[in-house]
Amino acid sequence: MNTAKYTPLFAMLLFLVIFTALLLNTLAADIHWGYSGDEGPANWGELSPEYILCADGSAQSPIDIRNASELDLVDIEFHYGETANNIFNNGHTIQVDVDPGSHIVYNGITYDLLQFHFHAPSEHTIGGEAAPMEIHFVHQDPNSGTLAVVGIMLTEGDSDNKAYAAVFDHLPAEVSAPEAMGDPLSLASLLPEARTYFTYQGSLTTPPCSEIVRWLLLDNPVALSAGQIAAYRAIYDGNARPVQPLGKRDLLLDSGAATRA
């Protein structure tokens, strides 16, 4: 058989396949989502085939924390240094990208700290109650690509939290690129002294809702002032996905010493 006459047709089909794939990726990157209306959480799964887990996933986050099983769990080993305050508004939250080097070790796996960001009110609830805010420290295993996210409830205290001042004094109100602002941040100072935690297997709380997250939710909050909370909520108030069913997943509470640091 003379296959030469089929070459142009094959080339055209190959071009169309590649072009279609590139077009779909471009369209997916341009999909707008938010926290209300037609682009809100109830409709995320319908915005793109890539977001289908937001509607059909079985291990979604956040969840309501209650009835956890207490076990003596391994420590979260925090190896946090300093970072420039690379702060920006990404259109959904205020985020700080951190310099390389900080990481945690959990169950023998090293997860590199990539960034932290905020939600108001908190995404996770405890016994049905939300905190004014929640911070997520996002870590990634460079070998598998899976994530470990440390979540901390942010509550209202009597005075400004000095450790967070460099962030809350420079909150960008408009969408912006990362910009180094102020003195370096001490990442460890952003954590509570006691670091016992709840843990469960879950997902990203934003599209595409990928179920690749080991959640480590510290059971001790950090206090901010009313003014610091108000400064953030003047920019983002309501950027929290509603809680999702726990289903058959295990929810565990570290029963170790409350003074563990």
C-alpha positions in Angstrom: 0.0 0.0 0.0 1.3 3.4 -0.9 1.0 5.4 2.4 2.4 8.6 1.1 -1.0 10.0 0.0 -2.2 9.6 3.6 0.6 11.7 5.1 -1.1 15.1 4.6 -4.3 13.9 6.1 -2.5 12.4 9.1 -0.6 15.6 9.5 -3.8 17.6 9.5 -5.5 15.4 12.0 -2.4 15.6 14.3 -2.5 19.3 14.0 -6.2 19.4 14.9 -5.6 17.2 18.0 -2.8 19.4 19.2 -4.6 22.6 18.5 -7.7 21.4 20.3 -5.7 20.4 23.3 -4.0 23.7 23.5 -7.3 25.5 23.0 -8.9 23.6 25.8 -6.0 24.3 28.2 -6.2 28.0 27.3 -9.9 28.1 27.9 -9.5 26.3 31.3 -6.9 28.8 32.4 -9.3 31.6 31.6 -12.3 30.2 33.5 -13.5 32.6 36.1 -14.7 31.3 39.5 -15.6 33.0 42.7 -17.6 32.7 45.9 -21.0 33.9 44.9 -23.6 33.8 42.1 -23.1 31.7 39.0 -19.4 31.4 39.6 -19.8 30.4 43.2 -18.9 27.1 45.0 -22.3 25.5 44.2 -21.5 25.7 40.5 -17.7 25.2 40.4 -18.1 21.6 39.1 -20.1 22.9 36.1 -17.6 25.6 35.0 -15.1 23.2 33.4 -14.6 19.4 33.0 -11.3 20.0 35.0 -13.4 21.1 38.0 -15.6 18.0 38.1 -14.2 16.9 41.5 -15.7 20.1 43.0 -19.1 18.5 42.4 -18.4 14.8 42.3 -15.4 14.3 44.6 -15.6 12.0 47.6 -12.8 13.6 49.7 -13.5 17.3 49.5 -12.4 20.1 51.8 -13.1 22.0 54.1 -15.1 20.0 56.7 -16.7 20.6 60.0 -14.4 19.4 62.7 -16.3 17.2 65.2 -16.2 13.7 66.7 -12.5 13.2 65.9 -10.8 10.0 67.0 -7.9 10.7 69.5 -4.6 9.0 68.8 -1.0 9.7 69.8 0.1 11.0 66.4 3.6 11.9 65.1 4.8 15.4 65.6 4.7 17.9 62.7 8.3 18.9 62.5 8.4 22.6 61.5 11.6 23.8 59.9 10.7 27.4 59.2 13.2 30.2 58.5 12.7 33.7 57.3 11.3 35.0 54.0 10.8 38.2 52.2 7.2 39.4 52.4 6.4 38.6 48.8 2.8 39.6 49.2 0.1 39.9 46.5 -3.6 39.9 45.7 -4.4 37.0 43.4 -8.0 37.9 42.8 -9.3 35.3 45.3 -7.2 36.0 48.5 -4.1 37.7 49.8 -1.1 35.4 49.4 2.5 35.5 50.4 5.0 33.4 48.4 7.9 32.3 50.6 11.6 31.9 49.8 12.9 28.4 49.4 14.2 26.5 52.4 11.3 26.3 54.8 9.6 23.0 55.2 7.8 20.5 57.4 8.5 16.8 57.9 5.4 14.7 58.5 5.3 10.9 58.7 8.9 10.9 57.3 8.0 12.9 54.2 9.5 16.4 53.6 7.1 19.0 52.3 8.5 22.3 51.1 6.6 25.4 52.1 5.4 27.3 49.0 3.1 30.0 50.2 0.5 31.0 52.7 -2.9 32.7 52.3 -6.0 33.7 54.1 -9.8 33.0 54.1 -12.5 35.0 55.9 -14.4 33.6 57.6 -12.6 30.3 58.3 -13.2 27.5 55.8 -13.1 24.8 58.4 -15.5 25.0 61.2 -15.2 23.4 64.7 -18.5 22.1 66.1 -20.3 24.1 63.4 -18.6 27.4 64.4 -16.4 29.4 62.1 -13.5 31.6 63.2 -13.2 35.1 61.9 -10.3 34.0 59.6 -8.1 31.0 58.7 -4.6 30.9 57.3 -3.3 28.0 55.1 0.4 27.2 54.9 0.7 25.2 51.6 3.5 22.6 51.4 4.4 20.2 48.6 6.3 16.9 48.4 8.7 17.6 45.5 8.8 13.9 44.7 5.0 13.0 44.5 3.5 16.5 44.0 1.1 15.8 46.9 0.3 18.6 49.3 0.3 19.0 53.1 -1.6 22.1 54.2 -1.3 23.4 57.8 -4.4 25.4 58.7 -4.7 27.7 61.7 -7.8 29.4 63.0 -7.3 33.2 63.4 -9.4 34.6 66.3 -9.9 38.1 67.6 -7.6 39.3 70.4 -7.0 42.6 72.3 -4.0 43.9 70.4 -2.2 43.8 67.1 -0.3 40.6 66.4 3.3 41.9 65.8 4.4 38.8 64.0 1.7 39.4 61.4 2.1 43.2 61.3 4.3 43.2 58.2 1.6 41.4 56.3 -1.5 43.2 57.6 0.2 46.6 57.2 0.7 46.0 53.5 -2.5 44.2 52.3 -2.9 45.0 48.5 -6.5 46.0 47.9 -6.3 45.4 44.1 -5.1 42.4 42.1 -1.3 42.7 42.0 2.0 40.9 41.3 4.2 39.7 44.2 6.2 42.5 45.8 8.8 42.3 48.6 7.6 44.6 51.3 9.1 45.5 54.7 11.5 43.4 56.8 11.8 39.7 56.4 9.1 37.6 58.0 9.9 35.0 60.7 7.7 32.2 59.6 7.9 30.3 62.8 6.5 33.3 64.7 3.3 33.0 62.7 2.5 29.7 64.4 1.0 29.0 67.8 3.3 27.6 70.5 1.3 24.4 70.9 1.1 22.5 67.7 -1.2 19.5 68.3 -3.6 19.0 65.4 -6.5 17.5 63.6 -5.8 15.6 60.4 -7.7 14.1 57.5 -7.2 13.4 53.8 -8.9 16.0 51.6 -8.7 18.4 48.7 -7.9 21.9 47.6 -10.7 24.2 48.7 -10.6 26.0 45.4 -11.0 24.8 41.8 -10.0 22.2 40.6 -10.6 20.7 44.0 -7.9 18.1 43.5 -8.0 15.4 46.2 -4.3 15.5 46.9 -4.1 17.2 50.3 -3.1 15.9 53.8 -4.8 18.5 56.0 -3.1 19.3 59.3 -5.4 21.7 61.2 -3.7 23.0 64.4 -6.1 22.9 67.3 -4.7 26.1 68.9 -5.6 29.4 67.3 -3.6 32.5 66.7 -5.1 35.9 67.8 -5.2 39.0 65.6 -6.6 42.4 66.6 -10.0 43.5 65.5 -8.3 46.1 63.3 -6.1 43.5 61.5 -9.1 41.3 60.8 -11.2 44.2 59.6 -8.3 45.3 57.2 -8.4 41.9 55.5 -12.2 41.6 55.5 -12.4 45.0 53.8 -10.8 43.4 50.8 -12.1 39.8 51.1 -15.1 38.9 53.2 -16.7 35.7 52.2 -13.8 33.9 50.4 -14.6 30.6 52.1 -15.9 27.4 50.5 -18.8 25.8 52.5 -18.0 22.7 54.5 -18.2 19.4 52.7 -19.3 15.9 53.9 -16.6 13.9 55.8 -18.1 10.7 54.5 -16.1 7.6 55.4 -12.8 9.4 55.9 -10.9 9.2 59.2 -10.7 12.4 61.2 -8.0 12.2 63.8 -7.0 14.4 66.8 -3.4 14.3 68.1 -3.7 13.5 71.8 -0.1 14.4 72.5 1.1 16.9 75.1 -0.6 20.3 74.6 2.7 22.1 75.2 4.4 20.4 72.3 6.3 22.9 70.1 
